[in-house]
Amino acid sequence: MIDRPLGIVAPHPPIIVPEVGGERSRVTADTLAALDSAAAEIARYDPETLVLMSPHAPVVRDALLVDDADRLTGDLGAFGAPQVAFRPTGDGTLARAIAERATDRGLNVHLRSESPRLDPGVLDHGAMVPLYFLDRDSRRSVVVLSLAFVPLEQHRVLGEAVRSAADDLGRRVAFVASGDCSHRLTPDAPAGYSPRGADFDAALVGLIERGDFHALASLDPRLIEAAGECGLRSFVALGGFMGEGESPTRVLAYEGPWGVGYLTAIVGGSAASAADAPSAPVALAREAIETYVRSGRTIPPPEPTGLLAERAGAFVSLHRGGGLRGCIGTIEPTCHTLAEEIVRNAIHAATADPRFESLSPDELDDLEISVDVLGAPEPAAREDLDPRRYGVIVSAGRRRGLLLPDLDGVDAVDEQVAIALRKAGIAPDEPYAIERFSVDRYH
């Protein structure tokens, strides 16, 4: 289990929810794939409570709000999808502790239960859209924070109070910073056009990519105003939750198809593990291959931490001179840890792929290695597939064929399925089942 704090930057346009946007939601394929990865990160981290700051929660101009309701409710009926409903439990104990720690730090903070007009327990779309992708089954408790029109630095202090309250209660918490970037990227943008919208987003994404959340509060106020953003306060609060110094961050997607910038990122969690040990899965695969090819010895897997301690299927792919040199993997976990899975599959990719001779020592110096860590397969129809975003598994009886996602030259669903069928020895006119899966790819 990952022990670093975890934060997620998540956009919240209702149109990306398939029940709302229909085919239009596919325009934001990069964002959807990124949110899938963020959901997998939350599942690995396994928090008890999600603390979520939403720009669309009730606002009091000079006071920050914390929702302490024990049950939260909402649906996307206002956007044409009343069937998309949410009923997560609240975490009143944590909410009240956050308010107390924030007050102790000099902030003006109120609980939403103190005023019925603040709709305690009612979820807004700024909370529901991230929850749809990150915790659709409402398995975790939720605390919603509201922003206020107070200095940005006060939002950072609120984030610090969240971290302090969680630590004091021994509560495992992930922070979700809901928010969109500039709303003025194009002439047809909903808030009008400003040439400075793109400048703001470039500065914002650059700081977040570097993990420099502290600098967000120092952005030029004129640039912020020109951008027409709604997420900056959430992102600043996330920085306070993560603590002092730079926070290891993976920006998963940024796109602005309708004149609004949508950013998705993982802060801390396995991003922090990756910063401590860059490409740990690849480093382990390389050590296993080089040791075995040079000496015939199988290395013992290291004492795993973070991602390597999880259980998952994994594929190890080898390339030399731009061409494939070996690829072996497992669809589902067969070992106690991912570290063991990688060691075994790496050695097999180097020595047991029937398409190639075993690697020789003189091929090691320019060997390129990638490791794909597979998410759990899920049943799918052809219309659910996307060769860039998902791998595919086809099966008929004991025959099973797999193709990884985002492969050069495989751009169409029909092509992806046809290759998987050939690998499985299944004729196209035979009945077969389809599953899809996502991957985290390490180079």
Summary of the structure (lengths in Angstrom):
residues: 443
radius of gyration: 23.4
end to end distance: 22.4
largest distance: 73.0
contacts: 1585
relative contact order: 0.12
helix: 40%
strand: 23%
